[in-house]
């Protein structure tokens, strides 16, 4: 099996991600605060924000975390 270099899985520019601009600064200032997120499948999460990555969010409490990819969130 070969993967082409144009695969969307290899091209980080095609994946939803937080830039280093104001949206990332706002997200980082929200760490520890409760968030309400609606996922594409209709699930609603009411959890505190633990960490922000370039492609995902870590929600929940230490020892009971939930990793949510940005492409799973309905904006």
N, C-alpha and C positions, 0 to 999 in steps of 0.2 A: 504494500500500500504506500502510495506517495502522497505528500501534501504539497499543493502548489504554493508558491510564494505569495500568491494573491489571496490566500485563504483569509476570510474575515477573522478567524481565530488567532491568526498570527499578526494581524494588523491592528495595533492598539488604537489607532485613530478612528476605527469604525466602532469600537466598543464604547458604551457610555462611560464617561469618567469625569472626575472633578478636576478642573484646571486649578492652577495655583493662584487664580484671581480671587475676586470678592466672594464667590460662592463657596470656595474651600475655606476661606477665613471665617465666613458665617457658620459653616458646618463645624469647624473646630471650636468656635465659641459656644456651640450647642452641646458639647460633650458633658455628660452627666444629667442633661435635661431630658424629660420624657418626650418621645416623639410618637406621632400617629402616622403610620405609613399604610397605604393601600397598595397591595401587590396586584400584579396582572391577573392572577387567578381569583381575585376577589377577597383574599384573606386580608384582614385588618390587624396590624400589629400595634400595640400600645406598650412600648418598652423604652427605657432610657438608652441614650446613645453612649457607647463606650469608646469607640474609636472610628476614625475615618481613614479609609484607604483610597487609592486612586480609582478603583473599580468596585468598591463595596463598602458597606457599613457594618460595624459590629455593634449589636444591640443586646440588651439584657442586663444581667448582673454577673459579677465575677464568679466563675464556676458554672454558670448557666447562661452561656452566650448563644446568640443566633447571628449567623453571618448572612447578610442580605446583599446580593449583587445589585448594582444600580440598574441593570437592565430588567430586573424583576419588579421595579417600582413603577406605579402609574403616576405620571406627572401631569 
